Amino acid sequence: MSEIKVASRYAKSLIDLAVENNGLAESFNDMVLFEKVVDETPELEAILKNPIVPLDKKTGILNGIFADKVGKLTIAFFKIVVNKGRSAILFAVAKQFIQQYNQIKGIVTAHVTSATALSAEAKEQIVAIVKRELGANEVIVREKINEKLIGGFILKVGDKQFDASIASGLSKLKKEFAL
């Protein structure tokens, strides 16, 4: 079974357990913290993925780093996953948990690439459009600047993309005149 499928199932189990214990928001914050720490510390991910490192040592490392920063449910979850020999997928589980949580809460991430930084008004308009079109409760805007676009923007939400950049328009015109 692929790592994503397994991670998705573990994430779903943690979500169900967190809902049952009225700690979904806390578990979400824990997974965001875990993802951030692993992302910033490649050595931790290497240790978790290394089959030579003993399971009790992995559990000890996770306890040492996260015991006073995350809830008891998350620490217990880490211990279970590590003891099952699945520590290599913990990072993927955190990503899947965040994705599933956002889906449950109606949170959508909009990736906007523009030639210059977006104004507050432009961000508000993008948020309003995405909320209206997708029925989202909340929209997180991730900005990226690409000066090659000349002007306009490219909006990506999930697997959908809207290209309103001047560079794209010029490219289309160039193709039309080439015919």
N, C-alpha and C positions, 0 to 999 in steps of 0.2 A: 504494500500500500504506500502511496506517495506521502512524503513528509507533510505536505499541506493538508491532505485528508486527515492524517493522524492528529496533526496540530489542531485542526478545526474541531475534531471530536473532543479532544482534551479541553479546548477553549469553551466549547458548549457545556461540558460537564462542570467546569468552574463557574460559568455563568449561572447554570441551574442551581449549583450549591450556594452561590452568593445570593441569589434571589431568595432561596429558601431561608437563609440566615439574615435577611435584610441588610446585606452588605455589598450590594452591586456597585454602588458609587465608590466605596472604599477599595474594592477589588480592581475596579477600573483604574483608579489612581495608582494602585500598586503595580499593575501591568504597564502603565505608562512609564512609571519610574524604572521598572525592571528593563523595559525596552531601551530607555534612554541610557541607562548604565551599561548595558551590554553593547549598545551601539558605540558608546564612547570608549569602551574597554575591550578591544578585540581579544585580549588575553583571557578574559573571563569566558567568552564564547569558545575559545580554543580549549580551555579546561573542560567545559561542559560537554564538548564534542569528542574529547579524547577518551577512547575506551580503556586506556591503560590506567588512568587516574581512578583510584578506588571510589566506590559509591559514597562511603562514609566521609571521605575527604571532600567530595563535591558538595555533600549536604552541609558539612562544616563551613566550607567557603561561603555558600549561599547564606547560611545563618549568620556568619560573621559580617557579611556585607549588609544584609537586609533585615536582620532580626528586630532592630529598633526603628526601622523605617517603614515596614509594611505590617499588615494585619496578621493575626494568628492563622486565619484561613489560608492566606497566601503562603505563609511559611509551611503549613501542613501540606498544601498542594505541591509545593516545590519538593518536599520530602517524599511524597508519594510518587511523583513523576521520576525523581532520581532513583528511588528504590526499585522501580519497574524497569530501570535501565534505559529510560527515555530522556535523559538529561540533554541529549543533543538537539531535541526539538523544542526546548523551553523558550528560546527566542522566537521561534515560529509560532508557538502557542500564544505568546504575548501579543504578537502582531494580529493573529486571528481573533483573539479576545477583543482587542481594540476595535477591529473591523466589525465583529458581531455586535458589540456594545453600541457602536455608532449606528448600525442598522436598526437595532431595537429602539433606540432613542430618536431616530429620524435625523441623524446628523450626517451631513454630506460635506465632502471636501471638494472645493472648486480650485483647480490649478489654473492660474491666470499668468500667461506670459505676455509681456508688453514691452514696447520700446523704451518707455520711461515709467517711473513709479506711478501707481494709480492714485488718483485723488480720493479723498474720503467720499465724495459724491459718487464717483465711478464705482467704488467698492460697494456702496449702499445699493446702487442700481443693479449690480451683478448679483448681490445677495438676494434682492427682491425678485429678480427674474428666476434665479435658481430655485428659490422657495416656491414660487408660483408654479413653475413648470414641473418640478419634481415632487411637490407636496412635502418638502423638508421642513422640519421644525427649526433646525439651526444649520447655518452654512459657515464652514471654516474656509477662509480664502488664503491660499498659499500663492504668494507672488514670486515671479521670476522675471528678471529684466534681460531682454535680448535686443540689443540695439540694431541688429540686422533686420528686424521687422519694419523699420523705418517709422511706422505709426500703427495705431490700432492695437488689437490684442488677439490672443488665442485662448479660448476657454475650454478646459477639459474637466468633465465631471464623470467619474466612472469610466465607461467605455465610449462616451459620447464626446465629440469635439466640435467646436464652433470656431471657425477661423475668420476673423474680421481684420486681418492684418493687411497693411498696404503692400508688403512684400508679396503676399499671396495673390493679391489682386493684380499686381504688376506681372507676376508669373503667368497668371491666366491670360492676361492681355497678350503677352509675348507669344504664348502658344496659339492663340487665335490668329494673330498676324502671321505666324509661321505657316499657316495652312494656306 
